[in-house]
Amino acid sequence: MTIGLKYGKSEFDDAESHEKTYKMIDKFCEMFTERNGSIICREILGCDLTTAKERGLFGTVCKKCVRDAAEIVEELL
């Protein structure tokens, strides 16, 4: 969302901003995957969200993912 706010198009036909936004999102996903192995929660957690909650993974695995995401966005912006 932050990438879209910074680089997203402000006018309907602004193809250049649209393209730049998607390139930045692709880069974000690449960097996040390098750090966490995937961008899909179930794959990162190794289970569904209900099981992850029961195992207490939100406070560990998810917390790291949020931190990683914030660091990556900071690097990209």
DRENPA-3360 file (N, C-alpha, C; in nm, 2 decimals, always signed):
BEGIN
1 = MTIGLKYG = +0.08/-0.12/+0.00/+0.00/+0.00/+0.00/+0.09/+0.13/+0.00 ~ +0.19/+0.12/+0.08/+0.28/+0.24/+0.09/+0.35/+0.26/-0.05 ~ +0.39/+0.16/-0.12/+0.45/+0.18/-0.25/+0.35/+0.24/-0.34 ~ +0.22/+0.19/-0.34/+0.12/+0.25/-0.42/+0.09/+0.39/-0.39 ~ +0.10/+0.43/-0.27/+0.07/+0.57/-0.23/+0.19/+0.66/-0.28 ~ +0.31/+0.61/-0.28/+0.42/+0.69/-0.33/+0.43/+0.69/-0.48 ~ +0.42/+0.58/-0.54/+0.44/+0.57/-0.69/+0.32/+0.55/-0.77 ~ +0.21/+0.52/-0.71/+0.09/+0.49/-0.79/+0.04/+0.61/-0.87;
9 = KSEFDDAE = -0.05/+0.58/-0.97/-0.09/+0.68/-1.06/-0.20/+0.77/-0.99 ~ -0.19/+0.90/-1.02/-0.28/+0.99/-0.96/-0.39/+1.03/-1.06 ~ -0.36/+0.99/-1.19/-0.46/+1.01/-1.29/-0.49/+0.88/-1.36 ~ -0.61/+0.86/-1.41/-0.65/+0.74/-1.46/-0.56/+0.68/-1.57 ~ -0.52/+0.77/-1.66/-0.44/+0.72/-1.78/-0.29/+0.74/-1.76 ~ -0.24/+0.74/-1.64/-0.10/+0.75/-1.61/-0.03/+0.62/-1.61 ~ +0.00/+0.57/-1.73/+0.06/+0.44/-1.75/+0.20/+0.43/-1.69 ~ +0.28/+0.54/-1.70/+0.41/+0.54/-1.65/+0.42/+0.51/-1.50;
17 = SHEKTYKM = +0.34/+0.58/-1.42/+0.33/+0.55/-1.28/+0.28/+0.41/-1.24 ~ +0.19/+0.37/-1.32/+0.13/+0.23/-1.30/+0.24/+0.13/-1.32 ~ +0.32/+0.14/-1.43/+0.43/+0.05/-1.45/+0.54/+0.06/-1.34 ~ +0.57/+0.18/-1.30/+0.68/+0.19/-1.20/+0.63/+0.13/-1.07 ~ +0.50/+0.15/-1.03/+0.45/+0.09/-0.91/+0.46/-0.06/-0.91 ~ +0.42/-0.13/-1.03/+0.43/-0.27/-1.04/+0.57/-0.32/-1.03 ~ +0.66/-0.25/-1.09/+0.81/-0.29/-1.08/+0.85/-0.28/-0.94 ~ +0.81/-0.18/-0.86/+0.85/-0.17/-0.72/+0.79/-0.28/-0.64;
25 = IDKFCEMF = +0.66/-0.32/-0.67/+0.60/-0.43/-0.60/+0.67/-0.56/-0.63 ~ +0.70/-0.58/-0.75/+0.78/-0.70/-0.79/+0.91/-0.71/-0.71 ~ +0.98/-0.59/-0.70/+1.11/-0.59/-0.63/+1.08/-0.62/-0.48 ~ +0.98/-0.56/-0.42/+0.94/-0.59/-0.29/+0.92/-0.74/-0.26 ~ +0.84/-0.80/-0.35/+0.81/-0.94/-0.34/+0.94/-1.02/-0.35 ~ +1.02/-0.99/-0.44/+1.15/-1.06/-0.46/+1.24/-1.05/-0.33 ~ +1.25/-0.93/-0.27/+1.33/-0.91/-0.15/+1.27/-0.98/-0.03 ~ +1.13/-0.98/-0.02/+1.07/-1.04/+0.09/+1.08/-1.19/+0.08;
33 = TERNGSII = +1.07/-1.25/-0.04/+1.09/-1.39/-0.06/+1.23/-1.44/-0.03 ~ +1.33/-1.35/-0.06/+1.47/-1.39/-0.03/+1.48/-1.40/+0.12 ~ +1.42/-1.32/+0.20/+1.43/-1.32/+0.34/+1.34/-1.43/+0.41 ~ +1.23/-1.46/+0.35/+1.13/-1.54/+0.42/+1.09/-1.67/+0.34 ~ +1.14/-1.69/+0.22/+1.11/-1.81/+0.15/+0.98/-1.80/+0.07 ~ +0.89/-1.70/+0.09/+0.77/-1.69/+0.02/+0.70/-1.56/+0.06 ~ +0.59/-1.53/-0.02/+0.51/-1.42/+0.02/+0.37/-1.47/+0.07 ~ +0.36/-1.60/+0.07/+0.23/-1.66/+0.11/+0.24/-1.70/+0.26;
41 = CREILGCD = +0.15/-1.65/+0.34/+0.15/-1.68/+0.48/+0.15/-1.83/+0.51 ~ +0.07/-1.90/+0.45/+0.06/-2.05/+0.48/+0.19/-2.11/+0.45 ~ +0.26/-2.07/+0.35/+0.39/-2.13/+0.32/+0.50/-2.09/+0.42 ~ +0.50/-1.96/+0.46/+0.59/-1.91/+0.56/+0.57/-1.98/+0.69 ~ +0.44/-1.99/+0.73/+0.41/-2.05/+0.86/+0.42/-2.20/+0.87 ~ +0.40/-2.26/+0.75/+0.39/-2.41/+0.75/+0.26/-2.47/+0.80 ~ +0.16/-2.38/+0.81/+0.03/-2.42/+0.85/-0.07/-2.31/+0.82 ~ -0.20/-2.34/+0.85/-0.30/-2.24/+0.83/-0.30/-2.14/+0.94;
49 = LTTAKERG = -0.38/-2.03/+0.93/-0.38/-1.92/+1.03/-0.43/-1.97/+1.16 ~ -0.53/-2.05/+1.16/-0.59/-2.10/+1.29/-0.48/-2.17/+1.37 ~ -0.41/-2.27/+1.30/-0.31/-2.34/+1.36/-0.19/-2.25/+1.41 ~ -0.16/-2.16/+1.32/-0.05/-2.06/+1.36/-0.08/-1.99/+1.48 ~ -0.21/-1.95/+1.50/-0.25/-1.87/+1.62/-0.23/-1.97/+1.74 ~ -0.28/-2.09/+1.73/-0.27/-2.19/+1.84/-0.12/-2.21/+1.88 ~ -0.04/-2.21/+1.78/+0.11/-2.24/+1.80/+0.18/-2.11/+1.85 ~ +0.12/-2.00/+1.85/+0.18/-1.87/+1.89/+0.28/-1.82/+1.79;
57 = LFGTVCKK = +0.26/-1.85/+1.66/+0.35/-1.80/+1.56/+0.33/-1.66/+1.52 ~ +0.22/-1.60/+1.55/+0.19/-1.46/+1.52/+0.30/-1.37/+1.59 ~ +0.33/-1.40/+1.71/+0.43/-1.32/+1.79/+0.57/-1.35/+1.75 ~ +0.60/-1.45/+1.67/+0.74/-1.48/+1.63/+0.75/-1.46/+1.48 ~ +0.70/-1.56/+1.41/+0.72/-1.56/+1.26/+0.66/-1.44/+1.20 ~ +0.53/-1.41/+1.23/+0.46/-1.30/+1.17/+0.53/-1.16/+1.21 ~ +0.57/-1.15/+1.33/+0.64/-1.03/+1.38/+0.76/-1.01/+1.30 ~ +0.84/-1.11/+1.27/+0.96/-1.10/+1.19/+0.92/-1.05/+1.05;
65 = CVRDAAEI = +0.82/-1.11/+0.99/+0.77/-1.08/+0.86/+0.73/-0.93/+0.84 ~ +0.66/-0.88/+0.94/+0.62/-0.74/+0.94/+0.74/-0.65/+0.95 ~ +0.84/-0.69/+1.04/+0.96/-0.61/+1.05/+1.04/-0.61/+0.91 ~ +1.05/-0.73/+0.85/+1.12/-0.74/+0.72/+1.05/-0.66/+0.62 ~ +0.91/-0.66/+0.62/+0.84/-0.58/+0.52/+0.87/-0.43/+0.53 ~ +0.87/-0.39/+0.66/+0.89/-0.24/+0.69/+1.03/-0.21/+0.64 ~ +1.13/-0.29/+0.67/+1.27/-0.26/+0.63/+1.28/-0.26/+0.48 ~ +1.22/-0.35/+0.41/+1.23/-0.35/+0.27/+1.16/-0.23/+0.21;
73 = VEELL = +1.04/-0.19/+0.26/+0.98/-0.07/+0.20/+1.07/+0.05/+0.23 ~ +1.13/+0.06/+0.35/+1.22/+0.17/+0.37/+1.33/+0.17/+0.28 ~ +1.39/+0.06/+0.24/+1.50/+0.05/+0.15/+1.45/+0.10/+0.01 ~ +1.34/+0.06/-0.03/+1.28/+0.09/-0.17/+1.24/+0.23/-0.18 ~ +1.20/+0.29/-0.08/+1.15/+0.43/-0.09/+1.26/+0.53/-0.06;
% end
